[in-house]
Amino acid sequence: MNVKKKSLICITAVCLFCAGCAQSPSMDVMGSFFPAGMICLTIAVILTFVVRYLLVRYRLESEVGPLALFYPSVVLLFSALLWLILYR
């Protein structure tokens, strides 16, 4: 590969990685700006506690797969869904 082609690839990669950093979505919460992703993550953790409570109450927690994989997956699912519903 010649030098021109390598530099073009590097410049293109830098432009692609920096394109998403132009503006971050944030919310005003009591006068302070918080990233929207942090708010979605906090609500997702709370909803996961609700799911765990319901699974334990109805004795279904033993029916799900490995709990160390299940609950982080539920947090990720809720967080992504909240992001899509509230901010997209």
C-alpha positions as CSV (number, residue, x, y, z in Angstrom):
1,M,0.0,0.0,0.0
2,N,1.4,3.4,-0.8
3,V,1.6,6.3,1.6
4,K,-1.3,8.2,0.1
5,K,-3.7,5.3,0.4
6,K,-2.7,4.7,4.1
7,S,-3.2,8.3,5.0
8,L,-6.6,8.4,3.3
9,I,-7.7,5.4,5.2
10,C,-6.5,7.0,8.5
11,I,-8.2,10.3,7.8
12,T,-11.4,8.5,6.9
13,A,-11.3,6.4,10.1
14,V,-10.8,9.4,12.3
15,C,-13.7,11.3,10.6
16,L,-16.0,8.3,11.1
17,F,-15.1,7.9,14.8
18,C,-15.4,11.6,15.5
19,A,-18.7,12.1,13.6
20,G,-20.8,10.8,16.5
21,C,-19.3,13.1,19.1
22,A,-20.7,16.4,17.8
23,Q,-23.6,16.6,20.2
24,S,-24.7,14.3,23.0
25,P,-28.3,14.1,24.0
26,S,-28.7,15.4,27.6
27,M,-31.6,16.3,29.8
28,D,-32.0,19.0,32.3
29,V,-32.7,17.4,35.7
30,M,-33.1,19.9,38.5
31,G,-30.7,22.4,36.9
32,S,-28.0,19.9,36.0
33,F,-27.5,18.3,32.6
34,F,-27.3,14.5,32.6
35,P,-26.6,12.3,29.6
36,A,-29.8,10.7,28.4
37,G,-28.2,7.2,28.4
38,M,-27.5,7.4,32.1
39,I,-31.2,8.2,32.7
40,C,-32.2,5.2,30.5
41,L,-29.8,3.0,32.4
42,T,-31.1,4.0,35.8
43,I,-34.7,3.4,34.8
44,A,-33.7,0.0,33.2
45,V,-32.0,-1.1,36.5
46,I,-35.2,-0.2,38.4
47,L,-37.3,-2.1,35.9
48,T,-35.0,-5.1,36.2
49,F,-35.6,-5.1,40.0
50,V,-39.3,-5.1,39.3
51,V,-38.9,-8.1,36.9
52,R,-36.8,-9.9,39.6
53,Y,-39.4,-9.2,42.2
54,L,-42.2,-10.6,39.9
55,L,-40.1,-13.7,39.0
56,V,-39.4,-14.5,42.7
57,R,-43.0,-13.8,43.7
58,Y,-44.4,-16.2,41.2
59,R,-41.5,-18.7,41.7
60,L,-40.3,-18.5,38.1
61,E,-36.7,-17.4,38.8
62,S,-35.5,-21.0,38.8
63,E,-37.0,-21.4,35.2
64,V,-34.7,-18.8,33.6
65,G,-31.2,-19.5,32.4
66,P,-28.0,-18.5,34.2
67,L,-28.9,-15.5,36.4
68,A,-25.6,-13.9,35.8
69,L,-26.4,-13.6,32.1
70,F,-30.2,-13.1,32.4
71,Y,-30.3,-10.0,34.5
72,P,-27.6,-8.0,32.7
73,S,-29.4,-8.9,29.5
74,V,-32.7,-7.6,30.9
75,V,-31.0,-4.3,31.9
76,L,-29.5,-4.0,28.4
77,L,-32.9,-4.8,26.8
78,F,-34.7,-2.2,28.9
79,S,-32.0,0.4,28.4
80,A,-32.1,0.0,24.6
81,L,-35.9,0.1,24.5
82,L,-36.1,3.1,26.7
83,W,-33.5,4.9,24.5
84,L,-35.5,4.1,21.4
85,I,-38.9,5.1,22.9
86,L,-37.8,8.3,24.6
87,Y,-35.0,9.7,22.4
88,R,-35.4,8.4,18.8
